[in-house]
Amino acid sequence: MISIANIRFILRRNFVTGIAAVLIVVLMIVALIGPYVVPHDPLTTNLREVLRPPSSAFWFGTDHLGRDIFSRVIVAARLDFAIAIVAVSLSAAVGVSIGAFCGYVGGRIDRAMSRIVDVMMAFPLFVAAMALVAVFGNSVESIVLATAIINLPFYFRLMRAEINARREAGYVEAAIINGNNTRQVIFQFLIPNSMPPVVVQISLNLGWAILNTAGLAFIGLGVAPPTPEWGIMIQEGAAMMVSGQWWVVVFPGLALVLAVFCFSLLGDGIRDIMDPRRRS
């Protein structure tokens, strides 16, 4: 049983995890309320203010169309976080359910699904995402679906392994003796007791999903300009680094790095919190 005291103990020993958690909360709040409090319209162009360096009027400077980079970075957070959360939630829900069923029932269904997942994992993840977005079309929905599909094997294999290790446990046999059917055993007893490693995987995948969304936008797949999105902003500012307009790419790049880094640190912290060997 995880208590508040256990969590506090882990956070005291790993202060960086606490900082990462606080930063993620801040980023979430920014993503929610940011579009309503930004100082400038992120889509409005102003040719008189093209490529202005950071100043009191434009905190992060302006881009090649005179748009306020600070406003665009803040507004882009909502889109990137929304895509990542929806995609990872979808892949986790489907992957955990299928993996738990296959791990408990076994047989031909389990072998067939395992081979399908092996084939899916044989492809580089980003290349697979590119192919799926190309097939589904350039849209936010396509990025969500592609990201969910390429993440699904992680949850399938993780949950299948966890269920395989627990399906003959005493509480499972007791549940069967008490008249619970297969669905009840899986969803009421096995999955709840197998979730800790899945929660860690979700945290890690959220950071990767944000990075994947930005990467697809950077190469021109998925979200299209002028929509504020970190990958698009980095792509638009990359060519300007040579001519000295560093702020166009640095600030959206820092936002992307911060989000991915914080989710990775949070995943490590959650793993420590849920590890019974660290609860002492």
C-alpha positions in Angstrom: 0.0 0.0 0.0 1.4 3.4 -1.0 1.0 6.1 1.5 1.6 9.9 1.5 4.5 9.2 3.9 6.1 6.8 1.4 5.8 9.5 -1.4 7.3 12.2 0.8 10.2 9.9 1.7 11.0 9.2 -1.9 10.7 12.9 -2.9 13.0 13.9 -0.1 15.6 11.5 -1.4 15.0 12.5 -5.0 14.4 16.2 -5.0 14.6 16.5 -8.8 11.5 14.3 -9.1 9.5 16.8 -7.0 10.7 19.6 -9.2 9.8 17.7 -12.3 6.3 17.1 -10.9 5.8 20.8 -10.0 7.0 21.9 -13.5 4.6 19.5 -15.2 1.7 20.9 -13.1 2.8 24.4 -14.1 3.0 23.4 -17.8 -0.5 21.8 -17.6 -1.9 25.0 -16.1 -0.2 27.1 -18.8 -1.6 24.8 -21.5 -5.1 25.2 -20.0 -5.2 29.0 -19.4 -2.4 30.2 -21.6 -4.5 30.9 -24.7 -6.7 33.2 -22.7 -3.9 35.3 -21.1 -1.2 35.6 -23.8 -0.3 39.2 -24.6 -0.7 38.9 -28.4 -2.7 36.9 -30.9 -0.5 34.0 -31.9 -1.8 34.0 -35.5 -1.8 37.8 -36.2 1.1 38.8 -38.5 2.8 42.2 -38.3 5.3 43.0 -41.0 6.5 46.0 -39.1 7.7 43.8 -36.3 9.5 41.1 -38.2 12.3 39.2 -36.4 12.4 41.5 -33.4 14.8 40.2 -30.7 13.4 39.5 -27.2 12.3 42.7 -25.5 9.8 44.1 -23.0 7.2 44.2 -25.7 7.9 40.8 -27.1 9.4 38.6 -24.4 10.6 35.8 -26.8 11.0 38.1 -29.8 9.0 37.8 -33.1 9.3 35.4 -36.0 9.6 36.0 -39.8 6.0 37.1 -40.0 6.1 39.4 -37.0 4.1 37.0 -34.7 4.9 37.0 -31.0 6.9 33.9 -30.2 6.0 33.9 -26.5 2.3 33.8 -27.3 2.8 31.0 -29.9 4.9 28.9 -27.5 2.3 29.2 -24.8 -0.7 28.4 -27.1 1.3 25.5 -28.7 1.6 23.8 -25.3 -2.2 23.1 -25.2 -2.1 21.3 -28.6 1.0 19.3 -27.9 -0.1 18.2 -24.5 -3.6 17.4 -25.7 -2.3 15.2 -28.6 0.1 13.4 -26.2 -2.5 12.8 -23.5 -5.3 11.6 -25.8 -2.9 9.3 -27.8 -1.2 7.8 -24.8 -4.6 7.3 -23.0 -6.0 5.5 -26.0 -3.0 3.3 -26.5 -2.8 2.4 -22.8 -6.5 1.6 -22.5 -6.5 -0.7 -25.6 -3.1 -2.2 -25.0 -3.7 -3.0 -21.3 -7.1 -4.6 -22.1 -5.9 -6.8 -24.9 -2.6 -7.6 -23.2 -4.4 -8.6 -20.0 -6.9 -10.8 -21.9 -4.2 -12.5 -23.9 -2.0 -13.0 -20.8 -4.8 -14.6 -18.8 -6.5 -16.7 -21.5 -3.4 -17.7 -23.6 -3.7 -20.1 -26.4 -4.0 -19.3 -30.1 -5.3 -15.7 -29.6 -2.3 -14.9 -27.4 0.2 -16.4 -29.9 -1.5 -14.5 -32.8 -1.5 -11.2 -31.0 2.0 -11.6 -29.8 3.2 -12.2 -33.4 1.3 -9.1 -34.6 2.9 -7.0 -31.9 6.4 -8.4 -32.7 5.9 -7.3 -36.4 4.7 -3.8 -35.2 7.8 -3.4 -33.0 10.1 -4.5 -35.8 9.6 -1.0 -37.4 11.4 2.1 -36.1 8.7 4.0 -34.2 9.1 7.3 -35.9 9.2 5.8 -39.3 6.0 3.9 -38.5 4.4 7.1 -37.3 5.4 8.9 -40.6 3.9 6.1 -42.6 0.6 6.0 -40.7 0.2 9.8 -40.9 0.9 9.7 -44.6 -1.9 7.0 -44.9 -4.4 8.7 -42.7 -3.8 12.2 -43.9 -2.3 15.4 -42.4 -4.5 16.3 -39.4 -4.4 16.3 -35.6 -6.6 13.2 -35.5 -4.1 11.4 -37.7 -1.2 12.2 -35.3 -3.3 11.0 -32.3 -4.2 7.8 -34.0 -0.7 7.1 -35.3 0.9 7.9 -31.9 -1.6 5.6 -30.2 -1.0 2.7 -32.6 2.8 2.8 -32.3 2.6 3.0 -28.5 0.1 0.1 -28.2 2.7 -2.7 -28.3 4.5 -1.4 -25.2 1.3 -1.7 -23.1 0.3 -5.0 -24.6 3.6 -6.7 -23.8 4.0 -5.1 -20.4 0.5 -6.1 -19.2 0.7 -9.5 -20.8 3.9 -10.2 -18.8 2.4 -8.9 -15.6 -0.8 -11.0 -16.0 1.2 -14.1 -16.8 3.1 -13.7 -13.5 -0.1 -13.2 -11.5 -2.8 -15.4 -13.1 -2.2 -18.3 -10.7 -1.9 -16.1 -7.6 -4.0 -16.9 -4.5 -6.4 -13.9 -4.9 -7.1 -14.9 -8.5 -8.0 -18.5 -7.4 -10.2 -17.1 -4.6 -12.0 -14.8 -7.1 -12.7 -17.8 -9.4 -14.0 -19.9 -6.5 -16.3 -17.0 -5.5 -17.9 -17.2 -8.9 -16.3 -14.4 -10.8 -16.1 -14.8 -14.6 -13.1 -14.2 -16.8 -13.9 -10.6 -17.4 -14.4 -9.9 -13.7 -11.2 -11.6 -12.8 -9.2 -9.7 -15.4 -10.7 -6.2 -14.8 -11.5 -6.3 -11.1 -8.5 -8.3 -9.8 -5.6 -8.7 -12.2 -5.4 -5.3 -13.9 -5.6 -3.2 -10.8 -2.8 -5.2 -9.2 -0.7 -4.9 -12.4 -0.9 -1.2 -13.0 2.2 0.3 -11.3 4.6 -0.5 -14.2 2.0 0.7 -16.6 1.8 4.1 -14.8 5.5 4.5 -15.2 5.3 3.6 -18.9 2.5 6.2 -19.4 4.7 8.9 -17.9 7.6 8.0 -20.2 5.4 7.7 -23.2 3.8 11.1 -22.7 7.2 12.8 -23.1 7.9 10.7 -26.2 4.5 11.4 -27.7 5.1 15.2 -27.4 8.5 14.7 -29.1 6.9 12.5 -31.8 4.2 15.2 -32.5 6.9 17.9 -32.8 9.0 15.7 -35.0 6.2 14.9 -37.4 5.3 18.6 -37.6 9.0 19.5 -38.2 9.1 17.3 -41.3 5.7 18.6 -42.6 3.4 15.8 -41.5 0.3 16.3 -39.3 -0.2 19.7 -37.8 0.2 22.4 -40.5 1.1 26.1 -40.3 0.0 28.6 -39.2 -1.2 26.5 -36.2 1.1 27.2 -33.2 3.0 24.0 -32.5 6.5 23.6 -31.2 7.8 21.4 -34.0 6.5 23.8 -36.7 8.1 26.8 -34.9 11.4 24.9 -34.7 11.3 24.1 -38.3 10.5 27.7 -39.3 13.3 29.1 -37.2 16.0 26.5 -38.0 17.1 28.4 -41.2 17.3 31.6 -39.3 20.0 30.4 -36.8 22.7 31.0 -39.4 21.7 34.7 -39.9 21.6 35.3 -36.1 17.9 35.2 -35.2 18.5 32.5 -32.6 15.4 33.3 -30.6 13.1 32.0 -33.3 14.2 28.4 -32.7 15.6 28.5 -29.2 12.5 29.3 -27.1 10.2 26.7 -28.7 13.1 24.2 -28.5 13.5 24.9 -24.8 9.8 24.4 -24.2 9.9 21.0 -26.0 13.0 19.9 -24.1 11.6 21.0 -20.8 8.3 19.1 -21.3 10.0 15.8 -22.4 12.7 16.0 -19.7 10.1 16.6 -16.9 8.0 13.6 -18.0 11.1 11.4 -18.1 12.1 12.5 -14.6 8.6 12.0 -13.4 8.5 8.4 -14.8 11.7 7.6 -12.8 10.2 9.1 -9.7 6.9 7.2 -10.0 8.9 3.9 -10.5 10.8 4.6 -7.2 7.5 5.5 -5.4 5.8 2.2 -6.5 8.9 0.1 -5.8 8.3 -1.7 -2.5 12.0 -1.9 -1.9 12.2 1.9 -1.7 9.4 2.2 0.9 11.5 2.1 4.0 
